[in-house]
Amino acid sequence: MNKKPFERPVIKKVTAGMPSKFGLQVHHEPITEIDGVPVQSLLDQFGSPLFIYSEKTIRNTYKEAYRAFSSRYPNVLFSWSYKTNYLNAICNTFHQEGSWAEVVSGFEYKKALANGVKGDQIIFNGPQKTRNDLLLAVKNESLIHIDHFDELYELIEISKESDFKPKVAIRINMDIGIYPAWDRFGFNYENGEAWDALNRIMHCKTLELTGLHTHIGTYIMSAEPYKVAATKMSDLALGLARKYNHHILYIDMGGGFASKNTLKGGYYPGTDTTPSFDDYAEAIVSVLMKAEFQPDHLPLLILETGRALIDDAGYLAGTVVANKRLADGQRASILDAGVNLLFTSFWYDHDIRPAKPMSDQTEETAIFFLFFMNIDVIRKNTIFPLLKKGDPFVIQRVGAYNNTQWMQFITMRPNVVLIDMNSDVHVIRKEETVDTMNQLEATPEHLKVF
Ligand SMILES: *Cc1c(COP(=O)(O)O)cnc(C)c1O
């Protein structure tokens, strides 16, 4: 039998049973394996730290979301939000499930094309499409969601010289009862700008108005705002039917559903407070079904859900580098992964777990990465088991936005692996090396020697 490690005695508050004003009982169930693959063996084989995705979780989450909407509404389509996670293997999993692509830049647009998405199944959003981006999207018959009047005028110009009739929608922003209002993108509903833009398009013979789009925000913690948004979207669509006898093909409600992560300062964990896909679906569909659409003109419902579809499928595993005491005596753990890889730790109280069974002993701990900067704190103060140098840990629910917003600072970005449906493991993005970095640089001749 192995000798048990010594753990010094500490005094701690007993938290048992129901939540009290001090918060919830703290559990630290270890995550020793993901889809049947031991975390430690993944770290041994692919290095530490390591991003790990579960194909099974992606597909199950997608199916759950799709079922929530398609069981309530006859015509539903999801379009994968590339900026949430544009690792090709992840995008293609969604494409295999039937998702189109939703992109917000020329770079993402080209990534979707390179993945083999058909041009007419790409939704092109965002305020900064270049003229070349627009020309390409028009030629490929993509769905162009116009953000502002300058873009509308440019598209009208392009369309007059083009053999193709651009398929367009406008993005609409609106008051949904969340403040400050998100009015940076699109045309405003309340001040009539959106209706102006729609009229402008209807009077333009060279554009084809196919849909209406909104994206009301991100991590919307209640389904209610979607009701308000769906009401205003229906209103505009019905206005077009009345005035022009023009029936738009789709209403795109954007993304924004909350994932099960817990926002910083949240009292209850996200797993308890986040609305379900059914809640969101009920809010949106109940409005669309009751609106005055004729049955043969019921628009297709498009959703651009990002975060809520991928967060749960991603894990960041790593290793404890060292433990130390801060000047005030607080315990601190230094990990080999931090905010460089985990942009979302600015917003979330991430759920960090040991990756091997631990004793019940815990202590308030600050969790750092090796940035040596004060912003570099994953958790300032969390009740944490006494992990030792070399112990593995897992941070769960990191699938959204981290592999698109991660940064290369001091160290390089690690391997990303996908565990497939048979529990086989595939590298889907190779770790960066010094060569990866140096390939992009050029040193002028006169600076090569010193
Ligand atoms: C970012 C974005 C999404 C995805 O948002 P989530 O909050 O991740 O669901 C969808 N549509 C547009 C236009 C976006 O910019």
The ligand as an SDF file (V2000), in Angstrom:
LIG
                    3D

 15 15  0  0  0  0  0  0  0  0999 V2000
  -21.3660   35.7290  -31.9310 C   0  0  0  0  0  0  0  0  0  0  0  0
  -22.5580   35.6000  -32.7570 C   0  0  0  0  0  0  0  0  0  0  0  0
  -23.4090   34.4840  -32.6450 C   0  0  0  0  0  0  0  0  0  0  0  0
  -23.2110   33.3970  -31.6100 C   0  0  0  0  0  0  0  0  0  0  0  0
  -23.5280   33.9040  -30.3500 O   0  0  0  0  0  0  0  0  0  0  0  0
  -23.5510   32.9710  -29.0450 P   0  0  0  0  0  0  0  0  0  0  0  0
  -23.7630   33.9440  -27.9160 O   0  0  0  0  0  0  0  0  0  0  0  0
  -22.2350   32.2860  -28.9590 O   0  0  0  0  0  0  0  0  0  0  0  0
  -24.6830   32.0100  -29.1950 O   0  0  0  0  0  0  0  0  0  0  0  0
  -24.4940   34.4150  -33.5100 C   0  0  0  0  0  0  0  0  0  0  0  0
  -24.7430   35.3880  -34.4230 N   0  0  0  0  0  0  0  0  0  0  0  0
  -23.9560   36.4770  -34.5360 C   0  0  0  0  0  0  0  0  0  0  0  0
  -24.2780   37.5030  -35.5440 C   0  0  0  0  0  0  0  0  0  0  0  0
  -22.8460   36.6270  -33.7120 C   0  0  0  0  0  0  0  0  0  0  0  0
  -22.0810   37.7110  -33.8370 O   0  0  0  0  0  0  0  0  0  0  0  0
  1  2  1  0
  2  3  1  0
  2 14  2  0
  3  4  1  0
  3 10  2  0
  4  5  1  0
  5  6  1  0
  6  7  2  0
  6  8  1  0
  6  9  1  0
 10 11  1  0
 11 12  2  0
 12 13  1  0
 12 14  1  0
 14 15  1  0
M  END
$$$$
